[in-house]
Amino acid sequence: MPQREYIDLLELQTRIKEGIADAFPGRYWVKAEISSWSPRANGHCYLTLAQSRSGKSIAESRAMIWKWHFPQLQRFFEDATGQKLQAGITVLVRVQVSFSELYGISLFIDDIDPAFTLGEKALERKKAIEKLEKEGYMDMQQELALPDIPQHLAVITSKTAAGYQDFRNHLLGNPEGYAFQIDLYEALMQGEQAPVSILDALEDIQEQAFDAVLILRGGGSELDLSCFDDYDLAVGIATCSIPVITAIGHDKDVHIADLVAHTSVKTPTALADLFLDAMRAQDALLDRLHARVGTAVQSRLDTMLRQAERLHARIRLGVSQRVHGLESALQQSIGRISRGLTRKYAALERLADHAAHRVKFAAGARHSAAYSALALMEARIKATAPRNILSLGYVLVTGKDNKMLKSVERVQVGDRIGVRFQDGSLQAKVDEVFTEDRSGAQSA
């Protein structure tokens, strides 16, 4: 059997090394995902670069960063992106290809481009927005209406977040004393698990009755806030049955979560002002309604008083004319009788004088009776005048429809009623309603 020609393994490896050195003499920028990451105590960092397709790995290579490059590259990347250099992110790195007879091919990394990592996120964000628009999610929240007086609020954030404390202090410490109920649903607000954590909170919130859901986070780097560009989170916000309001990041940041939300503001303080302004608007509306009711009541009272005064004057004039006519007729009768009796019955002069006295007395009594009736009528008119009724301690009560209440049938617990006194008015809230049957017994 003839002896075959061969070379030993070292010679083969040496030739491969020389071929690789000839084929890749310089440094190359390579796009890859960091699939494993292992900084060592000696200062070097060992990692695996990979490329996948349809969820499957199609290429892998060992790589390392020497200790004289590693601290500077790590700090440069984190300062530029706000994200740690770690496994699971896609990077653009400059590598030198090296071949070792013992360890095979390795890539030595000496530079990294953080702008590429940020650009990848921007491309993912653009695709997510286009998909949301195509599927009709972008405007779903706009079909929901915030209550005129939103007071029961669900907040999704971290309990220790400074922005949350600023929001609570500004909202609950308002000088007008408006009352709000805030229920906190804690969730992660950055990182890969943040979208799932926020979606879980949204699911719990929708089982309760809230006026609005608030997703609140202070500022941060672009990559810190990139979780708010997550497609699934955007769908969860868009399909939420309660209006969702976001306050994420600073003025320059607009995230997909902001775009699909019902309303978006930039800071926790602006978020608090949104609800305070709604309360102030309702307060101003109530003041205007109160002024209109007061003006209408005063106008009605003035009209009734003028009518009563005109009626009183007409009655006094009629009574005075009637009394004057009776006195004139009486005097004429007395004169005729006196003259007739004088001519015909001089002897009966004393009897005529007596008759005249009786007639005068009767006329005086009639006059007194008429005057008494007039005084009684005047007293009744004064007693029924609205201002006099109010001065006796009675009040005029109006319901929530601003109409005068004559019965408790139109009053329910929680209604706001107006109460008019002689010297002013007030607004009150009904805590209990009692009804009274014919026997005088009360029931709630």
FIBADO-558727 format. One line per field, with one value per residue (C-alpha): x, y, z; residue number from 1. Coordinates in steps of 0.1 Angstrom, whole numbers. Each point is the difference from the previous one (the first is absolute). Last residue first. Example, Ala and Ser with C-alpha at 12.3 -4.5 7.8 and 13.67 -1.06 7.14 Angstrom:
! residues 2
px = [137	-14] .
py = [-11	-34] .
pz = [71	7] .
num = [2	1] .
//
This chain:
! residues 444
px = [-856	-34	-19	-33	-25	-31	-4	35	32	30	37	29	36	34	-12	28	-4	4	-6	-21	-1	-17	-36	10	2	12	14	1	28	-13	20	-31	-30	-25	-30	-24	12	-28	-5	35	5	17	38	1	22	-28	-10	-9	-16	5	-23	15	-27	21	-4	-38	3	23	-25	-31	-27	0	-1	-31	-17	7	-14	-32	-4	5	-26	-25	6	-6	-32	-11	9	-19	-30	2	3	-30	-21	10	-10	-33	-7	8	-23	-28	5	0	-32	-16	10	-14	-34	-19	14	-15	-6	26	26	-7	5	32	15	-9	14	32	6	-5	25	25	-4	5	32	13	-8	18	31	1	-2	27	23	-6	8	32	12	-6	17	31	2	-3	29	22	-7	9	32	9	-7	22	29	-3	2	30	18	-7	13	31	8	-5	23	27	-2	2	31	16	-8	17	31	3	-4	29	20	-5	12	30	9	-1	24	21	9	12	20	17	8	17	-6	-37	-18	-37	-21	31	10	27	13	6	18	24	6	30	13	-21	12	-8	-34	-33	-26	-38	-22	-38	-16	-10	36	3	25	21	3	8	28	14	1	18	27	11	-5	28	23	0	33	13	-6	15	-22	-27	-29	-26	-38	-26	-33	-33	-32	-35	4	-25	20	6	18	27	11	6	18	24	8	6	24	20	1	12	27	16	26	12	-17	-31	-6	-35	-18	-37	-7	-36	-5	-33	-3	-15	2	13	3	37	10	21	-16	10	34	11	-13	17	33	0	-7	28	25	-7	-1	-34	9	-27	-36	-24	-38	-21	-34	-6	-8	-27	-12	6	26	-15	11	0	34	14	-6	19	34	-13	-14	20	19	8	13	22	14	8	17	22	11	9	20	20	6	12	25	12	8	21	17	7	19	28	26	38	29	-16	22	-18	10	6	14	10	32	16	-14	-16	-6	-25	2	-34	-18	-34	-36	-23	-33	-10	-7	31	14	13	-22	-24	0	10	30	12	-5	19	30	2	1	25	23	-1	6	28	31	-17	-2	-34	-9	-18	-11	-21	-35	-21	-34	-18	-37	-29	-9	36	27	35	24	29	12	18	32	9	35	7	16	-32	-18	-29	-22	-27	-20	-23	13	-18	19	10	37	23	33	36	30	18	-31	8	38	-4	-26	23	29	-21	-14	36	11	-30	9	36	-11	-22	27	3	-7	11	-13	23	-6	-16] .
py = [576	-2	25	-5	29	-22	11	-13	20	-5	4	6	-4	15	27	24	37	33	33	32	35	24	-11	-36	-20	-37	-17	-37	-25	-35	-28	-17	6	28	2	-16	22	25	37	5	31	-7	3	-35	-13	12	34	8	33	5	8	18	27	23	-24	4	38	0	-22	22	-23	18	34	-9	-15	31	22	-21	2	38	3	-22	22	31	-13	-10	34	18	-22	7	38	-2	-17	26	28	-16	-5	36	12	-21	16	35	-10	-11	33	19	-18	31	17	-27	11	26	-11	-37	7	21	-26	-29	17	10	-34	-16	23	-6	-38	2	20	-23	-31	15	9	-36	-14	23	-9	-37	2	20	-23	-31	15	10	-35	-16	23	-9	-37	1	19	-26	-29	16	6	-36	-13	21	-11	-37	5	18	-26	-29	17	6	-36	-12	22	-12	-37	5	15	-30	-23	17	-1	-37	-6	23	-20	-32	12	18	-33	-13	32	-6	-36	13	-2	-4	-26	-5	-30	-21	-14	26	3	-38	3	24	37	13	35	15	-25	-36	-16	15	-21	1	-31	3	-31	-30	-7	-11	28	-5	-38	5	25	-25	-27	23	11	36	7	-26	24	23	-12	-2	36	11	10	23	-6	-27	-1	-21	14	-18	20	2	-33	-28	-33	-31	22	8	-36	-3	33	-12	-32	21	22	-30	-15	33	4	-35	11	30	31	9	-32	1	11	6	31	11	37	15	37	29	36	22	32	4	-33	-23	-32	7	16	-23	-31	9	9	-33	-19	19	-9	-37	-21	-15	-9	9	-8	24	-7	32	6	38	8	27	5	-37	-8	-13	-30	0	16	-32	-19	26	-18	-35	-3	-30	20	27	-24	-17	33	10	-34	3	35	-11	-30	24	24	-28	-11	36	1	-31	15	33	-19	-9	-23	-2	-24	-35	-30	-27	-36	-29	-32	-5	-20	9	35	20	38	22	37	14	33	-3	7	-12	-19	-5	-33	-3	31	36	18	26	38	1	23	-3	-38	-4	22	-16	-35	9	18	-28	-28	14	-6	-31	-16	-5	-35	-18	-36	-3	-11	-3	-12	1	-6	24	6	9	4	15	-5	15	-18	18	1	31	6	18	-29	-5	-10	16	-28	9	-24	5	35	6	8	27	0	29	-14	4	-8	-29	-22	-24	0	-5	-27	-18	2	-14	-28	-9	-1	-21	-25	0	-6	-28	-20	-2	-31	-19	-36	-30	-26	-33] .
pz = [550	18	21	17	-2	-3	-36	-9	2	-22	10	-23	12	-9	-24	-10	6	-19	18	-2	13	25	-1	-5	-33	1	-31	-3	-10	-3	17	15	-23	-1	-24	24	29	-8	-9	-16	-21	-33	-5	-16	30	23	14	36	11	38	30	29	4	-22	-29	2	2	-31	-19	8	15	34	-17	-20	31	20	-27	-2	38	-1	-27	19	31	-21	-13	35	14	-27	6	37	-7	-23	26	26	-23	-8	37	7	-28	15	34	-15	-19	33	16	-28	1	8	-30	-21	-35	-8	24	-9	-37	5	23	-23	-31	18	15	-34	-16	27	-4	-37	4	27	-22	-30	21	14	-35	-13	29	-5	-37	6	27	-22	-30	21	14	-34	-14	30	-4	-37	8	26	-24	-27	25	12	-35	-8	32	-9	-35	11	27	-25	-26	27	11	-36	-6	33	-10	-34	17	23	-30	-17	32	2	-35	6	30	-21	-27	26	16	-34	-5	33	-10	-32	-38	-6	-21	-4	-12	-5	-33	-8	36	1	-33	17	-3	19	-5	28	26	8	3	12	-16	3	-6	-3	13	-22	-8	-37	-9	31	-5	-37	9	26	-27	-24	24	-4	38	6	-18	31	15	-36	-6	33	29	11	24	-3	3	-17	12	-3	1	16	18	6	6	-21	-26	26	3	-38	-1	27	-19	-31	20	11	-35	-14	27	-3	-26	21	13	20	20	15	31	-1	22	7	2	14	-6	21	-11	29	-21	10	-17	22	-13	-36	4	28	-18	-34	16	19	-32	-18	28	-7	32	-6	-36	-25	-11	16	2	6	16	-2	-37	1	-36	-6	-27	-32	-20	-38	0	16	-33	-21	-5	1	-35	-12	-27	25	25	-26	-12	35	7	-31	10	35	-13	-22	29	22	-27	-3	38	-3	-31	19	26	-25	17	-1	8	-3	-6	-19	5	-24	14	36	-1	-33	5	-28	2	-17	11	10	-1	17	-11	28	5	36	18	21	16	-5	24	-14	2	-37	-2	36	0	-32	10	34	-14	-27	25	26	-27	-21	23	14	-34	-15	-12	-26	-8	-31	-9	-31	-10	34	-4	9	-36	-8	26	2	28	19	31	28	21	18	13	33	19	20	-32	-19	-15	-25	-22	-30	-9	-33	-31	-25	-9	-8	-13	9	-23	-16	-4	-29	5	38	-6	-24	24	28	-23	-10	37	9	-27	11	36	-11	-17	-37	-21	-31	-1	3	-28	11] .
num = [444	443	442	441	440	439	438	437	436	435	434	433	432	431	430	429	428	427	426	425	424	423	422	421	420	419	418	417	416	415	414	413	412	411	410	409	408	407	406	405	404	403	402	401	400	399	398	397	396	395	394	393	392	391	390	389	388	387	386	385	384	383	382	381	380	379	378	377	376	375	374	373	372	371	370	369	368	367	366	365	364	363	362	361	360	359	358	357	356	355	354	353	352	351	350	349	348	347	346	345	344	343	342	341	340	339	338	337	336	335	334	333	332	331	330	329	328	327	326	325	324	323	322	321	320	319	318	317	316	315	314	313	312	311	310	309	308	307	306	305	304	303	302	301	300	299	298	297	296	295	294	293	292	291	290	289	288	287	286	285	284	283	282	281	280	279	278	277	276	275	274	273	272	271	270	269	268	267	266	265	264	263	262	261	260	259	258	257	256	255	254	253	252	251	250	249	248	247	246	245	244	243	242	241	240	239	238	237	236	235	234	233	232	231	230	229	228	227	226	225	224	223	222	221	220	219	218	217	216	215	214	213	212	211	210	209	208	207	206	205	204	203	202	201	200	199	198	197	196	195	194	193	192	191	190	189	188	187	186	185	184	183	182	181	180	179	178	177	176	175	174	173	172	171	170	169	168	167	166	165	164	163	162	161	160	159	158	157	156	155	154	153	152	151	150	149	148	147	146	145	144	143	142	141	140	139	138	137	136	135	134	133	132	131	130	129	128	127	126	125	124	123	122	121	120	119	118	117	116	115	114	113	112	111	110	109	108	107	106	105	104	103	102	101	100	99	98	97	96	95	94	93	92	91	90	89	88	87	86	85	84	83	82	81	80	79	78	77	76	75	74	73	72	71	70	69	68	67	66	65	64	63	62	61	60	59	58	57	56	55	54	53	52	51	50	49	48	47	46	45	44	43	42	41	40	39	38	37	36	35	34	33	32	31	30	29	28	27	26	25	24	23	22	21	20	19	18	17	16	15	14	13	12	11	10	9	8	7	6	5	4	3	2	1] .
//
